[in-house]
Amino acid sequence: MIKKERFEKVIAWFQENMPIAETELHYSTPYELLVAVILSAQCTDKRVNQITPALLQKYPTAELMAEAGSDDVFEYIRSCSYPNNKAKHLVGMARMLTNQFGGVVPSDVDELQKLPGVGRKTANVIASVVFDLPAMAVDTHVFRVAARIGLSVNAKNPRQTEDQLMKYIPAELVPKAHHWLILHGRYVCKARKPECDKCGLTSYCNFFETIGQSQKQ
């Protein structure tokens, strides 16, 4: 199956079977999502959703968090992964957001990456989820699923995966496609043991064609 055809069939399947695909992080403002995405690095969305209510009740705006110390923020996020670094990133992000952006989360990916704790993946999440822009955030799920299905070929890093996905996915579908791949990786195409028997993409999946089928025999 040629790559273009694989993309077309995978996209068609998701459009029919997962018409609604959204982030599982809880938020009500761009600032709240930015906080949640920074916390979500190497941490589950479930854990982040347990942490953010108290944190955001204490610091509901960037301006208020900018006045905090990282030790203060640490007390609210200590149950997530790498709380020391994330506390410093959150305070640094809030201060820069307040001082350089007037407290308004920018939509531009390059501008977003100027904020402490915001790499390309986080910036793309904000751009796509908040502003519905064609930005493809590649986390571990997207990187794995794209490679297994055959949407990305020989990609050695997230940026290479991003470039290949952006080439074939229509711009208007990119924000939703990001969530299609994340949710599929989270609940079906799992890292240690993909559940191919529950997957509707096996007819178009390179992994199933080459490995999954032999595992079932």
Secondary structure, DSSP 4 states (H G I P E B T S, - for coil): --HHHHHHHHHHHHHHH-S-----S--SSHHHHHHHHHHTTTS-HHHHHHHHHHHHHH--SHHHHHTS-HHHHHHHHTTSSSHHHHHHHHHHHHHHHHHHHTTPPP--HHHHTTSTT--HHHHHHHHHHTT--S-----HHHHHHHHHHTSS-S--SHHHHHHHHHHHS-GGGHHHHHHHHHHHHHHTS-SSS--GGG-TTGGG-HHIIIIIHHHH-
